[in-house]
Amino acid sequence: MKRILVTGSNGLLGQKLTDLCLYDPEIELIASSKGPNRHPLRMGYIYEEMDILDPMQIQRVVEKFHPDTIINTAAMTNVDACESDKENCYKLNVETVKSLIGICEQNNIQLIHLSTDFIFDGENGPYTEDDLPNPLSYYGQTKLEAEQLLKESSCRWVILRTIIVYGIVNDMSRSNIILWAKGALEKGSPISVVDDQWRMPTLAEDLAECCLLAAKKNARGVFNASGKDMLSILELVKKVAEYWKLDQSLIKAISADSLNQTAKRPKRTGFILNKAKNELGYNPRSFEEGIAFVDAQLKAISESK
Ligand SMILES: NC(=O)c1ccc[n+]([C@@H]2O[C@H](COP(=O)([O-])OP(=O)(O)OC[C@H]3O[C@@H](n4cnc5c(N)ncnc54)[C@H](OP(=O)(O)O)[C@@H]3O)[C@@H](O)[C@H]2O)c1
């Protein structure tokens, strides 16, 4: 039996982790997030309100439940907001990791932390775990700094790097590219999509699975944990339109430069997944399988209403 504390459990990955842990007899889950629980199921696990900006709150929860593993999914994940609000981005993406490391070191807890392809500049993707980072955005810089803190620490750490996480959960605080594209095209709204950036999008369930594999195998080190298909953002959105039979003529290809986004984005990221496949048994779905998975969940949600 493993006792796992999840931070940020109201988020996309956090809720998927809750779903997986609930049906795993080998896991006892303590879910935690800022504010009240937004997961629709309330039975079979413990929920504690925990703001990870406050180290005392983390300490209190750890002393109360003695977890074997902490999976840290809480972060400031909006890349442009990080660029314009550096102070809060640093607090949430770096200082909280410092607090978690201290508590995990003192209590011999495995710390699984989520990182990103945005630590790379996108000139040489797909990347291995050992390639040299060079972040272009403040978000990427803070995620890299957190990785460095973990690598210098004496706790049992795991870094799982991922890319564009998509899926659907209850009461989401932010959307993702699949839901955004589907929603806009269904309304008949024209959308502009970049055709000169490439990614390997990740189904949130696959990433949650990878977190649990790392916990169960007592893994240590850095692992790439994305989806397995490399697509330009334009190709990705076209596949969404194709799957749901939406009007592709509404999609206009543009270059990233013309968007003038606050934060710079890498051109081609993507990950080589051999390490996670071989050492953890990670086996992500294809992008088409991922969309079909989300579709089945959307249908189940609309039938339950
Ligand atoms: N999503 C992606 O495309 C992507 C790509 C690469 C890497 N990642 C990494 O993957 C991880 C999980 O991402 P995600 O998509 O699941 O993010 P998410 O949906 O934004 O979830 C993060 C959760 O953390 C919660 N949170 C924020 N501040 C908190 C605090 N002070 N204390 C406790 N909880 C707090 C948020 O609460 P509220 O909902 O109430 O705001 C949110 O529920 C992050 O580390 C992210 O950097 C994500």
The ligand as a MOL file (V3000), in Angstrom:
LIG
                    3D

  0  0  0     0  0            999 V3000
M  V30 BEGIN CTAB
M  V30 COUNTS 48 52 0 0 0
M  V30 BEGIN ATOM
M  V30 1 N -1.0480 21.8580 -19.0720 0
M  V30 2 C -0.0130 21.7740 -19.8890 0
M  V30 3 O -0.1420 21.9190 -21.1010 0
M  V30 4 C 1.3650 21.4980 -19.3230 0
M  V30 5 C 2.4550 21.3820 -20.1950 0
M  V30 6 C 3.7240 21.1340 -19.6760 0
M  V30 7 C 3.8740 20.9860 -18.2920 0
M  V30 8 N 2.7980 21.0960 -17.4710 0 CHG=1
M  V30 9 C 3.0020 20.9590 -16.0210 0
M  V30 10 O 2.1570 19.9440 -15.5240 0
M  V30 11 C 1.7070 20.2770 -14.2150 0
M  V30 12 C 0.1940 20.1140 -14.1130 0
M  V30 13 O -0.4220 20.9310 -15.0760 0
M  V30 14 P -2.0040 21.0330 -15.2030 0
M  V30 15 O -2.3130 21.2310 -16.6430 0
M  V30 16 O -2.6840 19.9470 -14.4620 0 CHG=-1
M  V30 17 O -2.2360 22.4410 -14.4740 0
M  V30 18 P -3.5720 23.0970 -13.9660 0
M  V30 19 O -4.7610 22.4650 -14.5870 0
M  V30 20 O -3.3820 24.5690 -14.0780 0
M  V30 21 O -3.5760 22.6720 -12.4150 0
M  V30 22 C -2.7960 23.2580 -11.4520 0
M  V30 23 C -3.6060 23.2510 -10.1880 0
M  V30 24 O -2.8180 23.8170 -9.1300 0
M  V30 25 C -3.6950 24.5710 -8.3210 0
M  V30 26 N -2.9760 25.5870 -7.5720 0
M  V30 27 C -2.5890 26.8100 -7.9930 0
M  V30 28 N -1.9750 27.4660 -6.9910 0
M  V30 29 C -1.9880 26.6280 -5.9370 0
M  V30 30 C -1.5160 26.7520 -4.6120 0
M  V30 31 N -0.9240 27.8680 -4.1760 0
M  V30 32 N -1.6820 25.7160 -3.7590 0
M  V30 33 C -2.3060 24.5860 -4.1830 0
M  V30 34 N -2.7810 24.4290 -5.4140 0
M  V30 35 C -2.6220 25.4390 -6.2950 0
M  V30 36 C -4.6470 25.2240 -9.2970 0
M  V30 37 O -5.8050 25.6300 -8.6140 0
M  V30 38 P -6.9750 26.4760 -9.3380 0
M  V30 39 O -7.5610 25.5360 -10.3540 0
M  V30 40 O -7.9000 26.7710 -8.2190 0
M  V30 41 O -6.3230 27.6600 -9.9550 0
M  V30 42 C -4.8840 24.1080 -10.2940 0
M  V30 43 O -6.0170 23.3540 -9.9140 0
M  V30 44 C 2.2470 21.6760 -13.9320 0
M  V30 45 O 3.4280 21.5570 -13.1740 0
M  V30 46 C 2.5960 22.2250 -15.2910 0
M  V30 47 O 3.6530 23.1570 -15.2340 0
M  V30 48 C 1.5450 21.3400 -17.9520 0
M  V30 END ATOM
M  V30 BEGIN BOND
M  V30 1 1 1 2
M  V30 2 2 2 3
M  V30 3 1 2 4
M  V30 4 1 4 5
M  V30 5 2 4 48
M  V30 6 2 5 6
M  V30 7 1 6 7
M  V30 8 2 7 8
M  V30 9 1 8 9
M  V30 10 1 8 48
M  V30 11 1 9 10
M  V30 12 1 9 46
M  V30 13 1 10 11
M  V30 14 1 11 12
M  V30 15 1 11 44
M  V30 16 1 12 13
M  V30 17 1 13 14
M  V30 18 2 14 15
M  V30 19 1 14 16
M  V30 20 1 14 17
M  V30 21 1 17 18
M  V30 22 2 18 19
M  V30 23 1 18 20
M  V30 24 1 18 21
M  V30 25 1 21 22
M  V30 26 1 22 23
M  V30 27 1 23 24
M  V30 28 1 23 42
M  V30 29 1 24 25
M  V30 30 1 25 26
M  V30 31 1 25 36
M  V30 32 1 26 27
M  V30 33 1 26 35
M  V30 34 2 27 28
M  V30 35 1 28 29
M  V30 36 1 29 30
M  V30 37 2 29 35
M  V30 38 1 30 31
M  V30 39 2 30 32
M  V30 40 1 32 33
M  V30 41 2 33 34
M  V30 42 1 34 35
M  V30 43 1 36 37
M  V30 44 1 36 42
M  V30 45 1 37 38
M  V30 46 2 38 39
M  V30 47 1 38 40
M  V30 48 1 38 41
M  V30 49 1 42 43
M  V30 50 1 44 45
M  V30 51 1 44 46
M  V30 52 1 46 47
M  V30 END BOND
M  V30 END CTAB
M  END
